[in-house]
Amino acid sequence: MTRGSTTALYSSSLVSSLEQKRSPRDLWELPKIPQWKSDRVVGKAYLVDQEALKNGSHHYASLLGTKLRGLSLSEGITRYKFTVQTSYIDLQCSLEKASDLEFGDYFFQGMPTPYTPSQYTFGYVAGIRTPISWKEWKILDDPPPLQLVYMPVLGSDLAALNCTMQTVWIETEIHCGPSPAARSCYAYRQRRMEIGTSSNRLPRLMIKSLGALRQVLAYWREASGVSSVNKASATDNYIRGELHPYAGQNSKTLSDLDPEMFSAGVSRRMTTAFNTFWDATLDPLRHTDMISSTLDGNSTAYEDEFNAQPFMNSTLGTMTVEHEVYHASPLWVAILLTTTLFLQILAILGLVLEVLIVGPEILGYASSLTRDSPYVPRSNIGSALGGPERARALGDIRLQLVDVRPNEDIGYLAVCAVPPKAVDEITEGSTETRDAEIVSEQVFLRKLDSKRLYR
């Protein structure tokens, strides 16, 4: 039912904690629109005072946020920035005695049952007061302001809030992000717009039918929950400034309020309460579906004979997606590139040597391979010398890895000294080296062959 959904939206907003009421988002993570301060210049943009909203010195136009569509629900580092154009009813209230208010016939037009003084013992009155007939008012370009009369009735000491109604059009810059972007939106900057029509004219949905509007207002107090006899309603308590509207406070007359509080307190809370209730009646069945990532071109208010028209507008904005990047020192980058290039050159040279070298890789000191070798005859070098001592004793002797058994089927690898005065005779497939000072007999040496077996 529409009434049940409206009651759920409105009462849940009133029953929420004080921190939630002052939060930049409603219970469903939708951004709330702050009220415009009357001392500001129309058309000039002002930053939203987040601290003033947080401590309660400034108020939101409604406890229900503005519904958004088309924002990503991903958890990435994404930021949005866009503007929304909204309106709300600003109420400037004064405290008056009921006997001083001239209701006239126009006040009771459209009400199911006209109120009489005998019914004022316990009750509630909320209605629209028109200075002229409704038909005359609707055709005027600049009509006189309507007045909202709110009167929680108790006994014969009657007092009422008489509130002048004006439409305030606001362009609000919304920022969202960084994470999660779609559920962290808040009002950042505002400016009041001049739309070319009188601020005394209310939104079309509101003035479409005066009788229907009055019936909606008659349900306002009940929307916060049924209150007991002699107990104030949650709406009454919120308007009075009670921190806990559902604490069951006793009913009080409005005459107990300090008249000096109206400009700074009661009028602001009255504005918030009225617009919260009005917003709850517009789309009670779909407000709680939170922020949708898809655009819906057929979004309309609740379709009945009273309010049926498209009510969602489109807007343009910017989306910023952050990606992690890494910064490196140019010096370290140069060192890295130089080292990498040097290692690549060494790798290429090593590959070339792998192709050119036929023999096996020899690890350790080459001088160790000359110990007790008949192919390196140095009679003055003892076999007990270690590697470093033997290397110093060998001096500048040249060594080579050769096949010392070239005539056998399987060759034999050995380290052989290259005589400084050797006479090389190149024959087909072999090299004969003779040195009378070093080798006592002829030793036939053969170059290594990759296709030959060795041991």
Summary of the structure (lengths in Angstrom):
residues: 455
radius of gyration: 47.9
end to end distance: 99.6
largest distance: 148.3
contacts: 1220
relative contact order: 0.13
helix: 31%
strand: 23%
